[in-house]
Amino acid sequence: MEGSIAQIKHLSHRYSKDWAIRDINFEISNKGILGLLGSNGAGKSTTMNILCGVINQTEGEAFIDGINVRENPVEAKKLIGFLPQKAPLHLELTVDEYLTHCAHLRSIPTEKIKTALELAKAKCGISHFSKRVLRNLSGGYQQRVGLAQAIIHNPKLVVLDEPTNGLDPNQILEVRKLIKEIAEDRAVILSTHILSEVQATCDNIVMIENGQTVFSDTLYAFNNYIEPDTLIMEMENAPSNDELLSIHGVTGVEIINKNKLRIRFSTGPEITKTLIATCVMKNWPLTEIYLEKTSLDGVFAQLSKKPQDKFTETISEISGN
């Protein structure tokens, strides 16, 4: 696909007899952040390890900029920066010593290593720690060094596995900001099971559950995956519940406080027009009305059930039930 840096096509992998992932398909655009979302054990790490050439898949193909990762792993890996969940740091080295080591591993020409180091350190905000031994850095700055090694060779794709895991709230905000900056001129795939991480950083989402893709679209589409069935009305001197329940489409009324009500409906979002018209006709003093969106947790919970539902349906078809 034009404008994409990586493609996953019908990817499947099994350990022993069990399938870790089954028929995974998605693409990663040239810029921005793709969130690879899923519960622990869903298959995210397996997918990333295949994409990065760490393991070979059982079935399917993975491409980086058109290069088949399995057939040409060295060429493909030149285009990838990878930060696993636990950064591969040599804690006895200084920042410069460690990044120089990483530069050699990435086959950066000797005469270009110094420039590559300075650019990576500047990008990750660690230039002032060049001579600091890694074990003496905070968790947040160690993670920055991990990010620096992932971009030192200026890759087209950076793959991050739970990059804020174990950081305190301030460190999380700093690393999120850094990831967004890295994604300004390259593609980033961020694997996480933390919904707030996705909401704060990602442009697009691929969600994997039980080894299957259950969602692949924009963050906006994810937020709006479940059509709302409740709304909030704020009004002075609210009418009785019976009066509200008599309106076509209203199926339930919950009193939140003196002036705020939660209305459950069955007719779709157009119910707001019906309620506004009714308030005007009956001179009910409506001050605010808005649809309640399903929380990210709610969307995640519903999507998490999809693979199991599909499996159950298949079993039912086979058994004739």
GUMIRO-561399 format. One record per residue (C-alpha): residue in one letter; x, y negated, z. Coordinates in steps of 0.05 Angstrom, whole numbers, plus 5000, padded with zeros to 4 digits. Layout:
<sites>
<site><r>A</r><xx>X</xx><yy>Y</yy><zz>Z</zz></site>
...
</sites>
This chain:
<sites>
<site><r>M</r><xx>5000</xx><yy>5000</yy><zz>5000</zz></site>
<site><r>E</r><xx>5026</xx><yy>4931</yy><zz>4981</zz></site>
<site><r>G</r><xx>5045</xx><yy>4890</yy><zz>5041</zz></site>
<site><r>S</r><xx>5058</xx><yy>4949</yy><zz>5087</zz></site>
<site><r>I</r><xx>5125</xx><yy>4971</yy><zz>5115</zz></site>
<site><r>A</r><xx>5105</xx><yy>5040</yy><zz>5140</zz></site>
<site><r>Q</r><xx>5055</xx><yy>5094</yy><zz>5123</zz></site>
<site><r>I</r><xx>5033</xx><yy>5155</yy><zz>5162</zz></site>
<site><r>K</r><xx>4998</xx><yy>5206</yy><zz>5117</zz></site>
<site><r>H</r><xx>4961</xx><yy>5268</yy><zz>5143</zz></site>
<site><r>L</r><xx>5011</xx><yy>5275</yy><zz>5199</zz></site>
<site><r>S</r><xx>5005</xx><yy>5336</yy><zz>5243</zz></site>
<site><r>H</r><xx>5051</xx><yy>5368</yy><zz>5293</zz></site>
<site><r>R</r><xx>5047</xx><yy>5425</yy><zz>5342</zz></site>
<site><r>Y</r><xx>5090</xx><yy>5449</yy><zz>5399</zz></site>
<site><r>S</r><xx>5086</xx><yy>5525</yy><zz>5402</zz></site>
<site><r>K</r><xx>5012</xx><yy>5541</yy><zz>5389</zz></site>
<site><r>D</r><xx>4982</xx><yy>5474</yy><zz>5409</zz></site>
<site><r>W</r><xx>4972</xx><yy>5416</yy><zz>5362</zz></site>
<site><r>A</r><xx>4997</xx><yy>5350</yy><zz>5392</zz></site>
<site><r>I</r><xx>4969</xx><yy>5309</yy><zz>5334</zz></site>
<site><r>R</r><xx>4925</xx><yy>5329</yy><zz>5276</zz></site>
<site><r>D</r><xx>4916</xx><yy>5292</yy><zz>5210</zz></site>
<site><r>I</r><xx>4938</xx><yy>5223</yy><zz>5233</zz></site>
<site><r>N</r><xx>4934</xx><yy>5168</yy><zz>5179</zz></site>
<site><r>F</r><xx>4950</xx><yy>5094</yy><zz>5184</zz></site>
<site><r>E</r><xx>4993</xx><yy>5039</yy><zz>5155</zz></site>
<site><r>I</r><xx>5034</xx><yy>4983</yy><zz>5185</zz></site>
<site><r>S</r><xx>5037</xx><yy>4914</yy><zz>5153</zz></site>
<site><r>N</r><xx>5102</xx><yy>4877</yy><zz>5140</zz></site>
<site><r>K</r><xx>5091</xx><yy>4828</yy><zz>5198</zz></site>
<site><r>G</r><xx>5052</xx><yy>4826</yy><zz>5263</zz></site>
<site><r>I</r><xx>5039</xx><yy>4875</yy><zz>5318</zz></site>
<site><r>L</r><xx>5002</xx><yy>4941</yy><zz>5312</zz></site>
<site><r>G</r><xx>4979</xx><yy>4971</yy><zz>5377</zz></site>
<site><r>L</r><xx>4982</xx><yy>5046</yy><zz>5382</zz></site>
<site><r>L</r><xx>4931</xx><yy>5058</yy><zz>5436</zz></site>
<site><r>G</r><xx>4911</xx><yy>5121</yy><zz>5473</zz></site>
<site><r>S</r><xx>4909</xx><yy>5157</yy><zz>5539</zz></site>
<site><r>N</r><xx>4971</xx><yy>5190</yy><zz>5568</zz></site>
<site><r>G</r><xx>4982</xx><yy>5254</yy><zz>5528</zz></site>
<site><r>A</r><xx>4939</xx><yy>5231</yy><zz>5470</zz></site>
<site><r>G</r><xx>4995</xx><yy>5240</yy><zz>5418</zz></site>
<site><r>K</r><xx>5025</xx><yy>5170</yy><zz>5415</zz></site>
<site><r>S</r><xx>5097</xx><yy>5189</yy><zz>5431</zz></site>
<site><r>T</r><xx>5095</xx><yy>5248</yy><zz>5383</zz></site>
<site><r>T</r><xx>5072</xx><yy>5202</yy><zz>5328</zz></site>
<site><r>M</r><xx>5126</xx><yy>5151</yy><zz>5343</zz></site>
<site><r>N</r><xx>5181</xx><yy>5203</yy><zz>5349</zz></site>
<site><r>I</r><xx>5163</xx><yy>5230</yy><zz>5280</zz></site>
<site><r>L</r><xx>5160</xx><yy>5160</yy><zz>5250</zz></site>
<site><r>C</r><xx>5229</xx><yy>5145</yy><zz>5279</zz></site>
<site><r>G</r><xx>5259</xx><yy>5210</yy><zz>5256</zz></site>
<site><r>V</r><xx>5269</xx><yy>5238</yy><zz>5326</zz></site>
<site><r>I</r><xx>5230</xx><yy>5302</yy><zz>5310</zz></site>
<site><r>N</r><xx>5205</xx><yy>5332</yy><zz>5245</zz></site>
<site><r>Q</r><xx>5131</xx><yy>5340</yy><zz>5235</zz></site>
<site><r>T</r><xx>5095</xx><yy>5405</yy><zz>5223</zz></site>
<site><r>E</r><xx>5053</xx><yy>5376</yy><zz>5167</zz></site>
<site><r>G</r><xx>5044</xx><yy>5309</yy><zz>5131</zz></site>
<site><r>E</r><xx>5091</xx><yy>5253</yy><zz>5114</zz></site>
<site><r>A</r><xx>5118</xx><yy>5189</yy><zz>5144</zz></site>
<site><r>F</r><xx>5148</xx><yy>5132</yy><zz>5102</zz></site>
<site><r>I</r><xx>5188</xx><yy>5070</yy><zz>5120</zz></site>
<site><r>D</r><xx>5188</xx><yy>5019</yy><zz>5063</zz></site>
<site><r>G</r><xx>5174</xx><yy>5076</yy><zz>5015</zz></site>
<site><r>I</r><xx>5230</xx><yy>5121</yy><zz>5042</zz></site>
<site><r>N</r><xx>5208</xx><yy>5190</yy><zz>5065</zz></site>
<site><r>V</r><xx>5233</xx><yy>5196</yy><zz>5137</zz></site>
<site><r>R</r><xx>5241</xx><yy>5271</yy><zz>5135</zz></site>
<site><r>E</r><xx>5276</xx><yy>5273</yy><zz>5067</zz></site>
<site><r>N</r><xx>5321</xx><yy>5212</yy><zz>5077</zz></site>
<site><r>P</r><xx>5326</xx><yy>5203</yy><zz>5153</zz></site>
<site><r>V</r><xx>5390</xx><yy>5162</yy><zz>5153</zz></site>
<site><r>E</r><xx>5364</xx><yy>5111</yy><zz>5102</zz></site>
<site><r>A</r><xx>5297</xx><yy>5106</yy><zz>5138</zz></site>
<site><r>K</r><xx>5329</xx><yy>5096</yy><zz>5206</zz></site>
<site><r>K</r><xx>5369</xx><yy>5038</yy><zz>5181</zz></site>
<site><r>L</r><xx>5303</xx><yy>5000</yy><zz>5175</zz></site>
<site><r>I</r><xx>5278</xx><yy>5018</yy><zz>5245</zz></site>
<site><r>G</r><xx>5292</xx><yy>4991</yy><zz>5314</zz></site>
<site><r>F</r><xx>5268</xx><yy>5035</yy><zz>5371</zz></site>
<site><r>L</r><xx>5259</xx><yy>5021</yy><zz>5445</zz></site>
<site><r>P</r><xx>5234</xx><yy>5083</yy><zz>5482</zz></site>
<site><r>Q</r><xx>5196</xx><yy>5078</yy><zz>5547</zz></site>
<site><r>K</r><xx>5261</xx><yy>5082</yy><zz>5586</zz></site>
<site><r>A</r><xx>5312</xx><yy>5036</yy><zz>5553</zz></site>
<site><r>P</r><xx>5375</xx><yy>5075</yy><zz>5534</zz></site>
<site><r>L</r><xx>5422</xx><yy>5031</yy><zz>5573</zz></site>
<site><r>H</r><xx>5493</xx><yy>5046</yy><zz>5597</zz></site>
<site><r>L</r><xx>5488</xx><yy>5011</yy><zz>5663</zz></site>
<site><r>E</r><xx>5563</xx><yy>5009</yy><zz>5676</zz></site>
<site><r>L</r><xx>5575</xx><yy>4966</yy><zz>5614</zz></site>
<site><r>T</r><xx>5566</xx><yy>4891</yy><zz>5606</zz></site>
<site><r>V</r><xx>5513</xx><yy>4864</yy><zz>5560</zz></site>
<site><r>D</r><xx>5565</xx><yy>4849</yy><zz>5506</zz></site>
<site><r>E</r><xx>5599</xx><yy>4916</yy><zz>5513</zz></site>
<site><r>Y</r><xx>5533</xx><yy>4953</yy><zz>5508</zz></site>
<site><r>L</r><xx>5507</xx><yy>4914</yy><zz>5448</zz></site>
<site><r>T</r><xx>5574</xx><yy>4921</yy><zz>5413</zz></site>
<site><r>H</r><xx>5568</xx><yy>4996</yy><zz>5423</zz></site>
<site><r>C</r><xx>5497</xx><yy>4994</yy><zz>5394</zz></site>
<site><r>A</r><xx>5522</xx><yy>4953</yy><zz>5335</zz></site>
<site><r>H</r><xx>5574</xx><yy>5006</yy><zz>5319</zz></site>
<site><r>L</r><xx>5520</xx><yy>5060</yy><zz>5324</zz></site>
<site><r>R</r><xx>5480</xx><yy>5021</yy><zz>5274</zz></site>
<site><r>S</r><xx>5539</xx><yy>5018</yy><zz>5226</zz></site>
<site><r>I</r><xx>5542</xx><yy>4942</yy><zz>5226</zz></site>
<site><r>P</r><xx>5608</xx><yy>4921</yy><zz>5193</zz></site>
<site><r>T</r><xx>5660</xx><yy>4901</yy><zz>5245</zz></site>
<site><r>E</r><xx>5667</xx><yy>4831</yy><zz>5218</zz></site>
<site><r>K</r><xx>5592</xx><yy>4820</yy><zz>5226</zz></site>
<site><r>I</r><xx>5583</xx><yy>4848</yy><zz>5296</zz></site>
<site><r>K</r><xx>5597</xx><yy>4784</yy><zz>5333</zz></site>
<site><r>T</r><xx>5544</xx><yy>4746</yy><zz>5293</zz></site>
<site><r>A</r><xx>5494</xx><yy>4803</yy><zz>5301</zz></site>
<site><r>L</r><xx>5506</xx><yy>4802</yy><zz>5377</zz></site>
<site><r>E</r><xx>5496</xx><yy>4728</yy><zz>5383</zz></site>
<site><r>L</r><xx>5432</xx><yy>4728</yy><zz>5342</zz></site>
<site><r>A</r><xx>5402</xx><yy>4786</yy><zz>5382</zz></site>
<site><r>K</r><xx>5421</xx><yy>4756</yy><zz>5449</zz></site>
<site><r>A</r><xx>5393</xx><yy>4688</yy><zz>5430</zz></site>
<site><r>K</r><xx>5329</xx><yy>4719</yy><zz>5405</zz></site>
<site><r>C</r><xx>5320</xx><yy>4757</yy><zz>5470</zz></site>
<site><r>G</r><xx>5342</xx><yy>4701</yy><zz>5517</zz></site>
<site><r>I</r><xx>5402</xx><yy>4737</yy><zz>5546</zz></site>
<site><r>S</r><xx>5461</xx><yy>4697</yy><zz>5519</zz></site>
<site><r>H</r><xx>5477</xx><yy>4672</yy><zz>5589</zz></site>
<site><r>F</r><xx>5485</xx><yy>4743</yy><zz>5614</zz></site>
<site><r>S</r><xx>5537</xx><yy>4765</yy><zz>5562</zz></site>
<site><r>K</r><xx>5589</xx><yy>4786</yy><zz>5614</zz></site>
<site><r>R</r><xx>5539</xx><yy>4812</yy><zz>5666</zz></site>
<site><r>V</r><xx>5541</xx><yy>4887</yy><zz>5682</zz></site>
<site><r>L</r><xx>5474</xx><yy>4917</yy><zz>5662</zz></site>
<site><r>R</r><xx>5461</xx><yy>4950</yy><zz>5730</zz></site>
<site><r>N</r><xx>5462</xx><yy>4881</yy><zz>5761</zz></site>
<site><r>L</r><xx>5406</xx><yy>4854</yy><zz>5718</zz></site>
<site><r>S</r><xx>5333</xx><yy>4853</yy><zz>5739</zz></site>
<site><r>G</r><xx>5284</xx><yy>4901</yy><zz>5706</zz></site>
<site><r>G</r><xx>5257</xx><yy>4846</yy><zz>5661</zz></site>
<site><r>Y</r><xx>5326</xx><yy>4827</yy><zz>5635</zz></site>
<site><r>Q</r><xx>5346</xx><yy>4900</yy><zz>5626</zz></site>
<site><r>Q</r><xx>5284</xx><yy>4906</yy><zz>5583</zz></site>
<site><r>R</r><xx>5307</xx><yy>4845</yy><zz>5543</zz></site>
<site><r>V</r><xx>5373</xx><yy>4879</yy><zz>5531</zz></site>
<site><r>G</r><xx>5335</xx><yy>4941</yy><zz>5508</zz></site>
<site><r>L</r><xx>5297</xx><yy>4897</yy><zz>5459</zz></site>
<site><r>A</r><xx>5362</xx><yy>4865</yy><zz>5436</zz></site>
<site><r>Q</r><xx>5391</xx><yy>4934</yy><zz>5417</zz></site>
<site><r>A</r><xx>5327</xx><yy>4948</yy><zz>5379</zz></site>
<site><r>I</r><xx>5335</xx><yy>4887</yy><zz>5334</zz></site>
<site><r>I</r><xx>5411</xx><yy>4879</yy><zz>5330</zz></site>
<site><r>H</r><xx>5413</xx><yy>4908</yy><zz>5259</zz></site>
<site><r>N</r><xx>5355</xx><yy>4864</yy><zz>5237</zz></site>
<site><r>P</r><xx>5306</xx><yy>4922</yy><zz>5223</zz></site>
<site><r>K</r><xx>5242</xx><yy>4915</yy><zz>5184</zz></site>
<site><r>L</r><xx>5203</xx><yy>4954</yy><zz>5236</zz></site>
<site><r>V</r><xx>5211</xx><yy>4953</yy><zz>5311</zz></site>
<site><r>V</r><xx>5178</xx><yy>5010</yy><zz>5351</zz></site>
<site><r>L</r><xx>5165</xx><yy>4998</yy><zz>5425</zz></site>
<site><r>D</r><xx>5140</xx><yy>5052</yy><zz>5473</zz></site>
<site><r>E</r><xx>5106</xx><yy>5022</yy><zz>5535</zz></site>
<site><r>P</r><xx>5153</xx><yy>4961</yy><zz>5534</zz></site>
<site><r>T</r><xx>5125</xx><yy>4928</yy><zz>5597</zz></site>
<site><r>N</r><xx>5120</xx><yy>4992</yy><zz>5639</zz></site>
<site><r>G</r><xx>5147</xx><yy>4980</yy><zz>5710</zz></site>
<site><r>L</r><xx>5154</xx><yy>4905</yy><zz>5703</zz></site>
<site><r>D</r><xx>5124</xx><yy>4854</yy><zz>5751</zz></site>
<site><r>P</r><xx>5070</xx><yy>4805</yy><zz>5725</zz></site>
<site><r>N</r><xx>5118</xx><yy>4749</yy><zz>5709</zz></site>
<site><r>Q</r><xx>5165</xx><yy>4796</yy><zz>5673</zz></site>
<site><r>I</r><xx>5107</xx><yy>4825</yy><zz>5633</zz></site>
<site><r>L</r><xx>5087</xx><yy>4755</yy><zz>5609</zz></site>
<site><r>E</r><xx>5159</xx><yy>4741</yy><zz>5588</zz></site>
<site><r>V</r><xx>5167</xx><yy>4806</yy><zz>5550</zz></site>
<site><r>R</r><xx>5100</xx><yy>4797</yy><zz>5516</zz></site>
<site><r>K</r><xx>5121</xx><yy>4728</yy><zz>5492</zz></site>
<site><r>L</r><xx>5187</xx><yy>4757</yy><zz>5467</zz></site>
<site><r>I</r><xx>5151</xx><yy>4813</yy><zz>5429</zz></site>
<site><r>K</r><xx>5107</xx><yy>4763</yy><zz>5394</zz></site>
<site><r>E</r><xx>5168</xx><yy>4723</yy><zz>5373</zz></site>
<site><r>I</r><xx>5202</xx><yy>4786</yy><zz>5347</zz></site>
<site><r>A</r><xx>5139</xx><yy>4801</yy><zz>5306</zz></site>
<site><r>E</r><xx>5140</xx><yy>4733</yy><zz>5271</zz></site>
<site><r>D</r><xx>5188</xx><yy>4759</yy><zz>5217</zz></site>
<site><r>R</r><xx>5180</xx><yy>4835</yy><zz>5221</zz></site>
<site><r>A</r><xx>5131</xx><yy>4890</yy><zz>5237</zz></site>
<site><r>V</r><xx>5123</xx><yy>4915</yy><zz>5308</zz></site>
<site><r>I</r><xx>5087</xx><yy>4978</yy><zz>5331</zz></site>
<site><r>L</r><xx>5072</xx><yy>4977</yy><zz>5405</zz></site>
<site><r>S</r><xx>5050</xx><yy>5041</yy><zz>5440</zz></site>
<site><r>T</r><xx>5011</xx><yy>5034</yy><zz>5504</zz></site>
<site><r>H</r><xx>4953</xx><yy>5060</yy><zz>5545</zz></site>
<site><r>I</r><xx>4943</xx><yy>4992</yy><zz>5578</zz></site>
<site><r>L</r><xx>4883</xx><yy>4954</yy><zz>5548</zz></site>
<site><r>S</r><xx>4906</xx><yy>4886</yy><zz>5571</zz></site>
<site><r>E</r><xx>4972</xx><yy>4897</yy><zz>5535</zz></site>
<site><r>V</r><xx>4935</xx><yy>4908</yy><zz>5469</zz></site>
<site><r>Q</r><xx>4889</xx><yy>4849</yy><zz>5480</zz></site>
<site><r>A</r><xx>4947</xx><yy>4802</yy><zz>5496</zz></site>
<site><r>T</r><xx>4994</xx><yy>4821</yy><zz>5440</zz></site>
<site><r>C</r><xx>4965</xx><yy>4861</yy><zz>5382</zz></site>
<site><r>D</r><xx>4934</xx><yy>4841</yy><zz>5316</zz></site>
<site><r>N</r><xx>4911</xx><yy>4911</yy><zz>5295</zz></site>
<site><r>I</r><xx>4897</xx><yy>4975</yy><zz>5333</zz></site>
<site><r>V</r><xx>4904</xx><yy>5049</yy><zz>5318</zz></site>
<site><r>M</r><xx>4875</xx><yy>5091</yy><zz>5374</zz></site>
<site><r>I</r><xx>4892</xx><yy>5165</yy><zz>5382</zz></site>
<site><r>E</r><xx>4856</xx><yy>5212</yy><zz>5429</zz></site>
<site><r>N</r><xx>4867</xx><yy>5287</yy><zz>5435</zz></site>
<site><r>G</r><xx>4914</xx><yy>5282</yy><zz>5376</zz></site>
<site><r>Q</r><xx>4863</xx><yy>5251</yy><zz>5329</zz></site>
<site><r>T</r><xx>4854</xx><yy>5181</yy><zz>5302</zz></site>
<site><r>V</r><xx>4789</xx><yy>5153</yy><zz>5331</zz></site>
<site><r>F</r><xx>4797</xx><yy>5080</yy><zz>5311</zz></site>
<site><r>S</r><xx>4838</xx><yy>5041</yy><zz>5261</zz></site>
<site><r>D</r><xx>4821</xx><yy>4967</yy><zz>5250</zz></site>
<site><r>T</r><xx>4832</xx><yy>4897</yy><zz>5277</zz></site>
<site><r>L</r><xx>4831</xx><yy>4876</yy><zz>5349</zz></site>
<site><r>Y</r><xx>4767</xx><yy>4836</yy><zz>5333</zz></site>
<site><r>A</r><xx>4734</xx><yy>4899</yy><zz>5306</zz></site>
<site><r>F</r><xx>4756</xx><yy>4937</yy><zz>5369</zz></site>
<site><r>N</r><xx>4726</xx><yy>4884</yy><zz>5414</zz></site>
<site><r>N</r><xx>4660</xx><yy>4888</yy><zz>5376</zz></site>
<site><r>Y</r><xx>4659</xx><yy>4964</yy><zz>5365</zz></site>
<site><r>I</r><xx>4599</xx><yy>4973</yy><zz>5410</zz></site>
<site><r>E</r><xx>4539</xx><yy>4930</yy><zz>5393</zz></site>
<site><r>P</r><xx>4515</xx><yy>4893</yy><zz>5456</zz></site>
<site><r>D</r><xx>4449</xx><yy>4912</yy><zz>5487</zz></site>
<site><r>T</r><xx>4447</xx><yy>4861</yy><zz>5543</zz></site>
<site><r>L</r><xx>4449</xx><yy>4786</yy><zz>5547</zz></site>
<site><r>I</r><xx>4452</xx><yy>4733</yy><zz>5602</zz></site>
<site><r>M</r><xx>4399</xx><yy>4679</yy><zz>5610</zz></site>
<site><r>E</r><xx>4407</xx><yy>4620</yy><zz>5657</zz></site>
<site><r>M</r><xx>4344</xx><yy>4581</yy><zz>5671</zz></site>
<site><r>E</r><xx>4312</xx><yy>4538</yy><zz>5724</zz></site>
<site><r>N</r><xx>4251</xx><yy>4568</yy><zz>5757</zz></site>
<site><r>A</r><xx>4255</xx><yy>4633</yy><zz>5719</zz></site>
<site><r>P</r><xx>4189</xx><yy>4667</yy><zz>5702</zz></site>
<site><r>S</r><xx>4170</xx><yy>4734</yy><zz>5733</zz></site>
<site><r>N</r><xx>4201</xx><yy>4798</yy><zz>5710</zz></site>
<site><r>D</r><xx>4134</xx><yy>4821</yy><zz>5683</zz></site>
<site><r>E</r><xx>4129</xx><yy>4760</yy><zz>5639</zz></site>
<site><r>L</r><xx>4198</xx><yy>4773</yy><zz>5610</zz></site>
<site><r>L</r><xx>4184</xx><yy>4847</yy><zz>5601</zz></site>
<site><r>S</r><xx>4122</xx><yy>4830</yy><zz>5561</zz></site>
<site><r>I</r><xx>4167</xx><yy>4800</yy><zz>5506</zz></site>
<site><r>H</r><xx>4177</xx><yy>4848</yy><zz>5448</zz></site>
<site><r>G</r><xx>4245</xx><yy>4881</yy><zz>5451</zz></site>
<site><r>V</r><xx>4259</xx><yy>4867</yy><zz>5525</zz></site>
<site><r>T</r><xx>4268</xx><yy>4933</yy><zz>5562</zz></site>
<site><r>G</r><xx>4296</xx><yy>4911</yy><zz>5629</zz></site>
<site><r>V</r><xx>4309</xx><yy>4851</yy><zz>5673</zz></site>
<site><r>E</r><xx>4362</xx><yy>4845</yy><zz>5727</zz></site>
<site><r>I</r><xx>4366</xx><yy>4785</yy><zz>5774</zz></site>
<site><r>I</r><xx>4439</xx><yy>4765</yy><zz>5782</zz></site>
<site><r>N</r><xx>4424</xx><yy>4704</yy><zz>5824</zz></site>
<site><r>K</r><xx>4370</xx><yy>4650</yy><zz>5832</zz></site>
<site><r>N</r><xx>4380</xx><yy>4621</yy><zz>5762</zz></site>
<site><r>K</r><xx>4416</xx><yy>4677</yy><zz>5724</zz></site>
<site><r>L</r><xx>4384</xx><yy>4740</yy><zz>5694</zz></site>
<site><r>R</r><xx>4412</xx><yy>4799</yy><zz>5655</zz></site>
<site><r>I</r><xx>4364</xx><yy>4820</yy><zz>5600</zz></site>
<site><r>R</r><xx>4369</xx><yy>4889</yy><zz>5569</zz></site>
<site><r>F</r><xx>4340</xx><yy>4896</yy><zz>5499</zz></site>
<site><r>S</r><xx>4329</xx><yy>4946</yy><zz>5444</zz></site>
<site><r>T</r><xx>4318</xx><yy>4904</yy><zz>5382</zz></site>
<site><r>G</r><xx>4388</xx><yy>4879</yy><zz>5366</zz></site>
<site><r>P</r><xx>4422</xx><yy>4811</yy><zz>5375</zz></site>
<site><r>E</r><xx>4363</xx><yy>4776</yy><zz>5341</zz></site>
<site><r>I</r><xx>4328</xx><yy>4781</yy><zz>5408</zz></site>
<site><r>T</r><xx>4363</xx><yy>4716</yy><zz>5427</zz></site>
<site><r>K</r><xx>4320</xx><yy>4678</yy><zz>5376</zz></site>
<site><r>T</r><xx>4258</xx><yy>4711</yy><zz>5403</zz></site>
<site><r>L</r><xx>4275</xx><yy>4691</yy><zz>5474</zz></site>
<site><r>I</r><xx>4293</xx><yy>4620</yy><zz>5456</zz></site>
<site><r>A</r><xx>4228</xx><yy>4612</yy><zz>5417</zz></site>
<site><r>T</r><xx>4189</xx><yy>4640</yy><zz>5476</zz></site>
<site><r>C</r><xx>4223</xx><yy>4593</yy><zz>5525</zz></site>
<site><r>V</r><xx>4205</xx><yy>4533</yy><zz>5480</zz></site>
<site><r>M</r><xx>4133</xx><yy>4556</yy><zz>5472</zz></site>
<site><r>K</r><xx>4123</xx><yy>4568</yy><zz>5546</zz></site>
<site><r>N</r><xx>4165</xx><yy>4509</yy><zz>5570</zz></site>
<site><r>W</r><xx>4212</xx><yy>4554</yy><zz>5609</zz></site>
<site><r>P</r><xx>4274</xx><yy>4511</yy><zz>5625</zz></site>
<site><r>L</r><xx>4329</xx><yy>4552</yy><zz>5591</zz></site>
<site><r>T</r><xx>4399</xx><yy>4524</yy><zz>5603</zz></site>
<site><r>E</r><xx>4443</xx><yy>4579</yy><zz>5573</zz></site>
<site><r>I</r><xx>4437</xx><yy>4645</yy><zz>5536</zz></site>
<site><r>Y</r><xx>4492</xx><yy>4690</yy><zz>5509</zz></site>
<site><r>L</r><xx>4504</xx><yy>4763</yy><zz>5490</zz></site>
<site><r>E</r><xx>4546</xx><yy>4806</yy><zz>5536</zz></site>
<site><r>K</r><xx>4603</xx><yy>4841</yy><zz>5500</zz></site>
<site><r>T</r><xx>4623</xx><yy>4910</yy><zz>5522</zz></site>
<site><r>S</r><xx>4688</xx><yy>4908</yy><zz>5560</zz></site>
<site><r>L</r><xx>4752</xx><yy>4937</yy><zz>5529</zz></site>
<site><r>D</r><xx>4747</xx><yy>4991</yy><zz>5582</zz></site>
<site><r>G</r><xx>4678</xx><yy>5009</yy><zz>5556</zz></site>
<site><r>V</r><xx>4701</xx><yy>5011</yy><zz>5484</zz></site>
<site><r>F</r><xx>4761</xx><yy>5053</yy><zz>5504</zz></site>
<site><r>A</r><xx>4717</xx><yy>5101</yy><zz>5543</zz></site>
<site><r>Q</r><xx>4669</xx><yy>5111</yy><zz>5485</zz></site>
<site><r>L</r><xx>4724</xx><yy>5121</yy><zz>5434</zz></site>
<site><r>S</r><xx>4760</xx><yy>5170</yy><zz>5480</zz></site>
<site><r>K</r><xx>4700</xx><yy>5216</yy><zz>5475</zz></site>
<site><r>K</r><xx>4699</xx><yy>5219</yy><zz>5399</zz></site>
<site><r>P</r><xx>4748</xx><yy>5276</yy><zz>5387</zz></site>
<site><r>Q</r><xx>4714</xx><yy>5319</yy><zz>5439</zz></site>
<site><r>D</r><xx>4646</xx><yy>5303</yy><zz>5409</zz></site>
<site><r>K</r><xx>4671</xx><yy>5323</yy><zz>5340</zz></site>
<site><r>F</r><xx>4700</xx><yy>5387</yy><zz>5369</zz></site>
<site><r>T</r><xx>4634</xx><yy>5403</yy><zz>5404</zz></site>
<site><r>E</r><xx>4595</xx><yy>5390</yy><zz>5340</zz></site>
<site><r>T</r><xx>4641</xx><yy>5436</yy><zz>5301</zz></site>
<site><r>I</r><xx>4633</xx><yy>5492</yy><zz>5352</zz></site>
<site><r>S</r><xx>4558</xx><yy>5483</yy><zz>5350</zz></site>
<site><r>E</r><xx>4558</xx><yy>5489</yy><zz>5274</zz></site>
<site><r>I</r><xx>4601</xx><yy>5552</yy><zz>5276</zz></site>
<site><r>S</r><xx>4557</xx><yy>5584</yy><zz>5329</zz></site>
<site><r>G</r><xx>4493</xx><yy>5563</yy><zz>5295</zz></site>
<site><r>N</r><xx>4468</xx><yy>5524</yy><zz>5357</zz></site>
</sites>
